[in-house]
């Protein structure tokens, strides 16, 4: 994913929204939020569809930074929360409740939808609510949709022709 990070950062800086497509295992979940930390003011919230994946992603990002979970990187899942100062990995229901309690998402600079190809009603609702909040209240809110297998063009069209960034990856013996 590292080769695609400059294009993804530029797309978010120029347009405030992007769709990132990269093969499984490329590092979308653990490398992209860290790459955005110095660019995005405020916290970065990343939607992860499963509780175990949310916790594991937060633990891996914190380890990459040489920190314990709860310093700059945290997570929030049903029944368990370890707040992070800069990045918070949340599950779908948590994101919906965050938007319901604070529609303008104060203090949040970016929302990342990871594994969007695993489509669910809650993920679609979350995207619709964040997109609406961005349009009505927070034009500065960055929005990134990431997927390994998603047909990116329909999602990009939904987001007012958001730039599509692709990481082709490479095969190793």
Residue frames as a rotation matrix with the C-alpha (Angstrom) as fourth column:
UNK 1
0.562 0.827 0.000 0.00
0.827 -0.562 0.000 0.00
0.000 0.000 -1.000 0.00
UNK 2
0.092 -0.580 -0.809 2.93
0.536 -0.656 0.531 2.33
-0.839 -0.483 0.251 0.60
UNK 3
-0.810 -0.426 0.402 3.27
0.550 -0.315 0.774 3.23
-0.203 0.848 0.490 -3.10
UNK 4
-0.198 0.842 0.502 -0.37
0.712 -0.229 0.664 4.38
0.674 0.488 -0.554 -3.19
UNK 5
0.082 0.260 -0.962 -0.25
0.954 -0.300 0.000 6.45
-0.288 -0.918 -0.273 0.01
UNK 6
-0.790 -0.377 -0.484 0.95
0.275 -0.922 0.271 9.72
-0.549 0.081 0.832 -1.62
UNK 7
-0.824 0.541 0.166 -1.88
0.056 -0.215 0.975 9.61
0.563 0.813 0.147 -4.18
UNK 8
0.002 0.852 -0.524 -4.41
0.825 0.295 0.482 8.82
0.565 -0.433 -0.702 -1.47
UNK 9
-0.218 -0.162 -0.962 -3.14
0.805 -0.588 -0.084 11.66
-0.552 -0.793 0.259 0.74
UNK 10
-0.974 -0.176 -0.144 -3.27
0.058 -0.805 0.591 14.05
-0.220 0.567 0.794 -2.23
UNK 11
-0.528 0.846 0.075 -6.82
0.367 0.147 0.919 12.99
0.766 0.513 -0.388 -3.12
UNK 12
0.184 0.594 -0.783 -8.00
0.975 -0.007 0.224 13.68
0.127 -0.805 -0.580 0.43
UNK 13
-0.478 -0.430 -0.766 -6.15
0.561 -0.820 0.110 17.00
-0.676 -0.377 0.634 0.56
UNK 14
-0.999 0.011 -0.053 -7.58
-0.049 -0.599 0.799 18.14
-0.023 0.801 0.599 -2.79
UNK 15
-0.488 0.857 -0.165 -11.09
-0.189 0.081 0.979 16.67
0.852 0.508 0.122 -2.66
UNK 16
-0.443 0.290 0.848 -11.78
-0.896 -0.166 -0.412 15.68
0.021 -0.943 0.333 0.96
UNK 17
0.499 0.610 0.616 -12.93
-0.545 0.773 -0.324 12.25
-0.674 -0.174 0.718 -0.14
UNK 18
-0.314 -0.598 -0.737 -11.51
-0.937 0.322 0.137 9.20
0.156 0.734 -0.661 -1.91
UNK 19
0.882 0.425 0.203 -12.00
-0.439 0.898 0.025 5.51
-0.171 -0.111 0.979 -2.59
UNK 20
-0.167 -0.986 -0.014 -8.96
-0.978 0.163 0.130 3.29
-0.125 0.035 -0.991 -2.04
UNK 21
0.913 0.399 -0.084 -8.82
-0.408 0.892 -0.194 -0.17
-0.002 0.211 0.977 -3.60
UNK 22
-0.183 -0.981 -0.066 -5.97
-0.953 0.194 -0.231 -2.53
0.240 0.021 -0.971 -2.72
UNK 23
0.043 0.204 -0.978 -5.64
-0.217 0.958 0.190 -6.31
0.975 0.203 0.086 -2.53
UNK 24
0.952 0.306 -0.017 -6.08
-0.073 0.279 0.958 -8.21
0.298 -0.910 0.288 0.74
UNK 25
0.623 -0.726 -0.289 -3.04
0.732 0.412 0.543 -7.98
-0.275 -0.550 0.788 2.98
UNK 26
0.245 -0.541 0.805 -1.71
0.637 -0.536 -0.554 -4.80
0.731 0.648 0.213 1.35
UNK 27
-0.639 -0.500 -0.585 -1.86
0.765 -0.329 -0.554 -2.89
0.085 -0.801 0.592 4.64
UNK 28
-0.249 0.615 0.748 -4.95
0.205 -0.721 0.662 -0.72
0.947 0.318 0.054 4.19
UNK 29
0.668 0.670 -0.322 -6.21
0.403 0.038 0.914 -1.24
0.625 -0.741 -0.245 7.72
UNK 30
0.617 -0.454 -0.643 -2.99
0.724 0.008 0.689 -0.63
-0.308 -0.891 0.334 9.60
UNK 31
-0.446 -0.883 0.148 -0.96
0.866 -0.384 0.321 1.70
-0.227 0.271 0.936 7.34
UNK 32
-0.202 0.404 0.892 -3.51
0.635 -0.640 0.433 4.18
0.746 0.654 -0.127 5.99
UNK 33
0.836 0.544 -0.072 -4.72
0.417 -0.544 0.728 5.70
0.357 -0.639 -0.682 9.31
UNK 34
0.380 -0.780 -0.497 -1.12
0.660 -0.148 0.737 6.11
-0.648 -0.608 0.459 10.47
UNK 35
-0.499 -0.574 0.649 -0.19
0.867 -0.320 0.383 7.77
-0.012 0.754 0.657 7.17
UNK 36
0.094 0.649 0.755 -2.99
0.544 -0.668 0.507 10.32
0.833 0.363 -0.416 7.69
UNK 37
0.373 0.118 -0.920 -2.12
0.925 -0.117 0.360 11.30
-0.065 -0.986 -0.153 11.26
UNK 38
-0.488 -0.649 -0.584 0.08
0.606 -0.733 0.308 14.25
-0.628 -0.203 0.751 10.29
UNK 39
-0.901 0.172 0.399 -2.33
0.281 -0.471 0.837 15.44
0.332 0.865 0.375 7.58
UNK 40
-0.015 1.000 0.011 -5.71
0.442 -0.003 0.897 15.26
0.897 0.018 -0.442 9.31
UNK 41
-0.752 -0.134 0.646 -6.50
-0.459 -0.596 -0.658 17.73
0.474 -0.791 0.387 12.08
UNK 42
0.133 0.813 0.566 -8.55
-0.991 0.123 0.057 16.14
-0.023 -0.569 0.822 14.83
UNK 43
-0.265 -0.175 0.948 -9.21
-0.432 0.901 0.046 12.48
-0.862 -0.398 -0.315 15.42
UNK 44
-0.533 0.090 -0.841 -9.45
-0.770 0.360 0.526 9.80
0.350 0.929 -0.123 12.77
UNK 45
-0.017 0.604 0.796 -12.30
-0.643 0.603 -0.472 7.34
-0.766 -0.520 0.378 13.18
UNK 46
-0.685 -0.215 -0.696 -12.05
-0.690 0.498 0.526 4.08
0.234 0.840 -0.490 11.26
UNK 47
0.362 0.882 0.302 -15.04
-0.894 0.420 -0.154 1.81
-0.263 -0.214 0.941 10.86
UNK 48
-0.799 -0.539 -0.266 -14.17
-0.577 0.811 0.090 -1.86
0.167 0.226 -0.960 11.11
UNK 49
-0.053 0.932 -0.358 -17.03
-0.641 0.243 0.728 -4.36
0.765 0.268 0.585 10.57
UNK 50
0.503 0.242 -0.830 -16.05
0.287 0.859 0.425 -6.91
0.815 -0.452 0.362 13.23
UNK 51
0.944 -0.069 0.324 -15.15
-0.322 -0.424 0.847 -6.50
0.079 -0.903 -0.422 16.91
UNK 52
0.631 -0.748 0.205 -12.14
0.491 0.590 0.641 -8.79
-0.600 -0.304 0.740 16.80
UNK 53
0.175 -0.549 0.817 -10.77
0.928 -0.185 -0.323 -6.99
0.329 0.815 0.477 13.73
UNK 54
0.707 0.128 0.695 -11.30
0.004 -0.984 0.177 -3.59
0.707 -0.122 -0.697 15.39
UNK 55
0.907 -0.375 0.189 -9.33
-0.210 -0.016 0.978 -4.60
-0.364 -0.927 -0.093 18.46
UNK 56
0.416 -0.781 0.466 -6.58
0.743 0.587 0.321 -6.28
-0.525 0.212 0.824 16.41
UNK 57
0.379 -0.249 0.891 -6.21
0.700 -0.553 -0.452 -3.28
0.606 0.795 -0.035 14.08
UNK 58
0.847 -0.043 0.530 -5.86
-0.313 -0.846 0.431 -0.89
0.430 -0.531 -0.730 17.03
UNK 59
0.783 -0.577 0.234 -3.31
0.027 0.407 0.913 -3.18
-0.622 -0.708 0.334 18.69
UNK 60
0.328 -0.671 0.665 -1.25
0.928 0.362 -0.093 -3.46
-0.178 0.647 0.741 15.49
UNK 61
0.501 -0.121 0.857 -1.24
0.362 -0.870 -0.335 0.29
0.786 0.478 -0.392 14.83
UNK 62
0.914 -0.164 0.370 -0.27
-0.401 -0.487 0.776 1.02
0.053 -0.858 -0.512 18.44
UNK 63
0.619 -0.716 0.322 2.54
0.398 0.639 0.658 -1.54
-0.677 -0.279 0.681 18.24
UNK 64
0.376 -0.446 0.812 3.77
0.867 -0.141 -0.478 0.06
0.328 0.884 0.333 15.01
UNK 65
0.567 -0.103 0.817 4.00
-0.130 -0.991 -0.035 3.37
0.813 -0.086 -0.575 16.88
UNK 66
-0.470 -0.778 -0.417 5.77
0.269 0.324 -0.907 1.63
0.841 -0.539 0.057 19.77
UNK 67
-0.640 0.358 0.680 2.93
-0.722 -0.583 -0.372 2.43
0.264 -0.729 0.632 22.15
UNK 68
-0.855 0.504 0.122 0.28
0.362 0.749 -0.555 0.64
-0.371 -0.430 -0.823 24.12
UNK 69
-0.336 0.845 0.415 -3.33
0.625 -0.130 0.770 0.79
0.705 0.518 -0.485 22.97
UNK 70
0.541 0.604 -0.585 -4.88
0.841 -0.388 0.378 3.85
0.002 -0.696 -0.718 24.53
UNK 71
-0.364 -0.676 -0.641 -2.12
0.510 -0.720 0.471 6.35
-0.780 -0.155 0.607 23.78
UNK 72
-0.694 0.098 -0.713 -2.61
-0.541 -0.725 0.427 7.67
-0.475 0.682 0.556 20.23
UNK 73
-0.559 0.482 -0.675 -4.58
-0.491 0.464 0.738 4.65
0.669 0.743 -0.022 18.98
UNK 74
-0.722 0.402 0.563 -7.65
-0.435 0.367 -0.822 3.18
-0.537 -0.838 -0.090 20.63
UNK 75
-0.810 0.531 -0.248 -10.82
0.047 0.481 0.876 1.28
0.585 0.697 -0.414 19.84
UNK 76
-0.588 0.722 0.365 -14.45
-0.677 -0.193 -0.711 1.17
-0.443 -0.665 0.602 20.81
UNK 77
-0.710 0.427 -0.559 -16.61
-0.117 0.712 0.692 -1.92
0.694 0.557 -0.456 20.41
UNK 78
0.367 0.918 0.152 -19.77
-0.395 0.005 0.919 -3.07
0.842 -0.397 0.365 22.11
UNK 79
0.961 0.144 -0.238 -19.01
0.151 0.450 0.880 -3.47
0.234 -0.882 0.410 25.82
UNK 80
0.330 -0.916 -0.228 -15.36
0.814 0.154 0.561 -2.39
-0.479 -0.370 0.796 25.59
UNK 81
0.891 -0.071 0.449 -13.57
0.221 -0.796 -0.563 0.89
0.398 0.601 -0.694 24.95
UNK 82
0.151 -0.893 -0.424 -9.95
0.812 -0.133 0.568 1.99
-0.564 -0.430 0.705 25.09
UNK 83
0.930 0.325 -0.173 -9.92
0.181 -0.813 -0.553 5.63
-0.321 0.482 -0.815 23.94
UNK 84
-0.034 -0.935 0.352 -7.15
0.979 0.039 0.199 6.84
-0.200 0.351 0.915 21.67
UNK 85
-0.090 -0.068 -0.994 -6.04
0.269 -0.962 0.041 10.45
-0.959 -0.264 0.105 21.31
UNK 86
-0.527 -0.239 -0.816 -5.70
-0.607 -0.566 0.558 10.44
-0.595 0.789 0.154 17.50
UNK 87
-0.583 0.305 -0.753 -7.13
-0.575 0.500 0.647 7.25
0.574 0.810 -0.116 15.98
UNK 88
-0.422 0.515 0.746 -10.16
-0.616 0.441 -0.653 5.30
-0.665 -0.735 0.131 17.12
UNK 89
-0.865 0.171 -0.471 -11.24
-0.257 0.654 0.711 2.05
0.430 0.737 -0.522 15.49
UNK 90
-0.491 0.786 0.375 -14.97
-0.651 -0.045 -0.758 1.48
-0.579 -0.616 0.534 15.95
UNK 91
-0.783 0.357 0.509 -17.56
0.521 0.824 0.223 -1.04
-0.340 0.440 -0.831 14.89
UNK 92
-0.685 0.504 0.527 -20.61
0.408 -0.333 0.850 -0.19
0.603 0.797 0.022 12.81
UNK 93
0.340 0.882 -0.327 -23.10
0.780 -0.070 0.621 0.22
0.525 -0.466 -0.712 15.64
UNK 94
0.007 -0.438 -0.899 -20.73
0.830 -0.499 0.250 2.47
-0.558 -0.748 0.360 17.55
UNK 95
-0.913 -0.362 0.186 -20.33
0.399 -0.703 0.590 4.79
-0.082 0.613 0.786 14.54
UNK 96
-0.257 0.905 0.339 -24.10
0.503 -0.175 0.846 5.06
0.825 0.388 -0.411 14.14
UNK 97
0.521 0.436 -0.734 -24.47
0.849 -0.172 0.501 5.98
0.092 -0.883 -0.459 17.83
UNK 98
-0.442 -0.745 -0.500 -21.63
0.725 -0.625 0.290 8.52
-0.529 -0.234 0.816 17.56
UNK 99
-0.872 0.139 0.469 -23.42
0.299 -0.607 0.737 10.27
0.387 0.783 0.487 14.69
UNK 100
0.126 0.989 -0.072 -26.77
0.628 -0.023 0.778 10.16
0.768 -0.144 -0.624 16.49
UNK 101
0.453 0.039 -0.891 -25.32
0.861 -0.277 0.426 11.77
-0.230 -0.960 -0.159 19.62
UNK 102
0.026 -0.486 -0.873 -23.19
0.021 -0.873 0.487 14.34
-0.999 -0.031 -0.012 17.73
UNK 103
0.741 0.403 0.537 -24.28
0.477 0.247 -0.844 14.82
-0.472 0.881 -0.009 14.11
UNK 104
0.888 -0.436 -0.146 -21.45
-0.441 -0.716 -0.542 17.26
0.132 0.546 -0.828 13.35
UNK 105
0.743 -0.616 -0.261 -18.82
0.616 0.782 -0.094 14.81
0.262 -0.091 0.961 14.64
UNK 106
0.843 -0.397 0.362 -16.98
-0.460 -0.882 0.104 17.55
0.278 -0.254 -0.926 16.52
UNK 107
0.339 -0.828 0.446 -13.28
-0.724 0.073 0.685 16.89
-0.600 -0.555 -0.576 16.94
UNK 108
0.235 -0.211 0.949 -13.19
0.425 0.900 0.095 14.28
-0.874 0.381 0.302 14.17
UNK 109
-0.134 -0.400 -0.907 -11.20
-0.595 -0.699 0.397 15.18
-0.792 0.593 -0.144 11.08
UNK 110
-0.485 -0.053 -0.873 -11.69
-0.813 0.395 0.428 12.01
0.323 0.917 -0.235 9.02
UNK 111
0.278 0.552 0.786 -13.88
-0.610 0.734 -0.300 8.93
-0.742 -0.396 0.541 8.87
UNK 112
-0.607 -0.528 -0.594 -12.48
-0.792 0.464 0.397 5.83
0.067 0.711 -0.700 7.17
UNK 113
0.570 0.771 0.283 -14.74
-0.738 0.632 -0.236 2.98
-0.361 -0.074 0.929 6.09
UNK 114
-0.561 -0.826 -0.051 -12.58
-0.795 0.521 0.311 -0.14
-0.230 0.215 -0.949 6.01
UNK 115
-0.923 0.142 0.357 -13.61
0.189 0.977 0.099 -3.43
-0.335 0.159 -0.929 4.38
UNK 116
-0.431 0.813 -0.391 -16.51
-0.671 -0.578 -0.464 -1.68
-0.603 0.062 0.795 2.66
UNK 117
-0.552 0.203 -0.809 -16.95
-0.652 0.500 0.570 -4.61
0.520 0.842 -0.144 0.29
UNK 118
-0.906 0.233 -0.353 -18.46
0.383 0.807 -0.449 -6.52
0.180 -0.542 -0.821 3.24
UNK 119
-0.636 0.642 0.428 -21.56
-0.343 -0.732 0.588 -4.38
0.692 0.227 0.686 2.75
UNK 120
-0.590 0.559 -0.582 -24.06
0.804 0.473 -0.361 -4.27
0.074 -0.681 -0.728 5.57
UNK 121
0.411 0.830 0.376 -27.04
0.706 -0.551 0.445 -2.12
0.576 0.083 -0.813 6.43
UNK 122
0.742 -0.148 -0.654 -25.11
0.508 -0.513 0.692 -0.47
-0.438 -0.846 -0.305 9.29
UNK 123
-0.376 -0.926 -0.013 -22.08
0.642 -0.270 0.718 0.34
-0.669 0.262 0.696 7.11
UNK 124
-0.429 0.305 0.850 -24.30
0.780 -0.350 0.519 1.78
0.456 0.886 -0.088 4.37
UNK 125
0.701 0.708 -0.088 -26.25
0.629 -0.555 0.545 3.77
0.337 -0.437 -0.834 6.97
UNK 126
0.364 -0.664 -0.654 -22.98
0.593 -0.377 0.712 5.02
-0.719 -0.646 0.256 8.48
UNK 127
-0.652 -0.614 0.445 -21.72
0.718 -0.310 0.624 6.15
-0.245 0.726 0.643 5.09
UNK 128
-0.031 0.736 0.677 -25.01
0.729 -0.447 0.519 7.91
0.684 0.509 -0.522 4.31
UNK 129
0.815 0.367 -0.448 -25.03
0.579 -0.510 0.637 9.68
0.005 -0.778 -0.628 7.69
UNK 130
-0.010 -0.895 -0.446 -21.39
0.593 -0.364 0.718 10.77
-0.805 -0.257 0.535 7.45
UNK 131
-0.630 -0.184 0.755 -21.92
0.767 -0.302 0.566 11.97
0.124 0.936 0.331 3.88
UNK 132
0.375 0.855 0.357 -24.99
0.678 -0.516 0.523 13.94
0.632 0.046 -0.774 4.99
UNK 133
0.691 -0.194 -0.697 -23.10
0.565 -0.457 0.687 15.42
-0.452 -0.868 -0.206 7.96
UNK 134
-0.420 -0.904 0.083 -20.26
0.710 -0.270 0.651 16.41
-0.566 0.332 0.754 5.64
UNK 135
-0.442 0.306 0.843 -22.65
0.741 -0.405 0.536 18.10
0.505 0.862 -0.048 3.21
UNK 136
0.505 0.824 0.258 -24.75
0.500 -0.523 0.690 19.91
0.704 -0.219 -0.676 5.81
UNK 137
0.997 0.004 -0.079 -22.44
0.074 -0.423 0.903 20.60
-0.030 -0.906 -0.422 8.72
UNK 138
0.437 -0.895 0.089 -18.81
-0.138 0.031 0.990 19.66
-0.889 -0.445 -0.110 8.08
UNK 139
0.975 -0.072 -0.212 -17.44
-0.209 0.052 -0.977 20.27
0.082 0.996 0.035 4.58
UNK 140
0.159 -0.981 0.107 -13.95
-0.951 -0.181 -0.252 19.89
0.267 -0.062 -0.962 6.12
UNK 141
0.301 0.020 0.954 -14.63
-0.578 0.799 0.166 16.29
-0.759 -0.601 0.251 7.21
UNK 142
-0.454 -0.542 -0.707 -12.48
-0.889 0.324 0.323 13.90
0.054 0.775 -0.629 5.16
UNK 143
0.507 0.682 0.528 -14.09
-0.605 0.717 -0.346 10.66
-0.614 -0.144 0.776 4.01
UNK 144
-0.459 -0.702 -0.545 -12.22
-0.887 0.401 0.229 7.58
0.058 0.589 -0.806 2.79
UNK 145
0.715 0.634 0.293 -13.76
-0.611 0.771 -0.178 4.30
-0.339 -0.052 0.939 1.66
UNK 146
-0.394 -0.905 -0.162 -11.36
-0.909 0.358 0.212 1.33
-0.134 0.231 -0.964 1.50
UNK 147
0.681 0.623 0.385 -11.90
-0.529 0.782 -0.329 -2.10
-0.506 0.020 0.862 0.02
UNK 148
-0.422 -0.810 0.406 -10.09
-0.273 0.541 0.795 -5.08
-0.864 0.225 -0.450 -1.39
UNK 149
-0.759 0.154 0.633 -12.70
0.550 0.672 0.496 -6.23
-0.349 0.725 -0.594 -3.89
UNK 150
0.075 0.871 -0.486 -15.17
0.341 -0.480 -0.808 -3.38
-0.937 -0.106 -0.333 -4.28
UNK 151
-0.037 0.032 0.999 -16.23
0.963 -0.265 0.044 -2.10
0.266 0.964 -0.021 -7.67
UNK 152
-0.536 -0.369 -0.760 -15.00
0.718 -0.673 -0.180 1.37
-0.445 -0.641 0.625 -6.81
UNK 153
-0.913 0.069 0.402 -16.68
0.238 -0.710 0.663 3.43
0.331 0.701 0.632 -9.50
UNK 154
0.058 0.995 0.077 -20.29
0.478 -0.095 0.873 3.25
0.876 -0.014 -0.481 -8.18
UNK 155
0.390 0.026 -0.920 -19.14
0.909 -0.169 0.381 4.24
-0.145 -0.985 -0.089 -4.68
UNK 156
-0.687 -0.691 -0.225 -16.97
0.618 -0.718 0.321 7.03
-0.383 0.081 0.920 -6.10
UNK 157
-0.632 0.538 0.558 -19.95
0.316 -0.479 0.819 8.27
0.707 0.694 0.133 -8.12
UNK 158
0.389 0.789 -0.475 -22.11
0.754 0.023 0.656 8.25
0.529 -0.613 -0.586 -4.98
UNK 159
0.275 -0.408 -0.871 -19.48
0.752 -0.473 0.459 10.48
-0.599 -0.781 0.176 -3.33
UNK 160
0.856 0.173 -0.488 -19.70
-0.111 -0.859 -0.500 13.13
-0.505 0.482 -0.716 -6.07
UNK 161
0.855 -0.515 -0.061 -17.07
0.094 0.270 -0.958 11.50
0.510 0.813 0.279 -8.28
UNK 162
0.741 -0.618 0.263 -14.51
-0.433 -0.141 0.890 10.97
-0.513 -0.773 -0.373 -5.55
UNK 163
0.091 -0.790 -0.606 -11.02
-0.950 0.113 -0.290 10.11
0.298 0.602 -0.741 -6.81
UNK 164
0.988 0.136 0.067 -10.27
-0.148 0.963 0.227 6.38
-0.034 -0.234 0.972 -6.97
UNK 165
0.085 -0.995 0.046 -6.80
-0.995 -0.087 -0.039 5.34
0.043 -0.043 -0.998 -5.86
UNK 166
0.944 0.216 -0.249 -5.63
-0.237 0.970 -0.056 1.82
0.230 0.112 0.967 -6.67
UNK 167
-0.034 -0.939 0.343 -2.77
-0.929 0.157 0.336 -0.19
-0.369 -0.308 -0.877 -5.28
UNK 168
0.441 0.238 -0.865 -2.13
-0.735 0.649 -0.196 -3.15
0.515 0.722 0.462 -7.54
UNK 169
0.666 -0.254 0.702 0.14
-0.476 0.579 0.662 -4.94
-0.575 -0.774 0.264 -5.12
UNK 170
0.033 -0.694 -0.720 2.75
-0.931 0.241 -0.275 -7.45
0.364 0.679 -0.638 -6.15
UNK 171
0.939 0.283 -0.194 3.21
-0.229 0.938 0.259 -11.18
0.256 -0.199 0.946 -6.07
UNK 172
0.015 -0.941 0.339 6.08
-0.997 0.011 0.075 -12.82
-0.074 -0.339 -0.938 -4.25
UNK 173
-0.196 -0.130 -0.972 7.34
-0.428 0.903 -0.035 -16.38
0.882 0.409 -0.233 -4.75
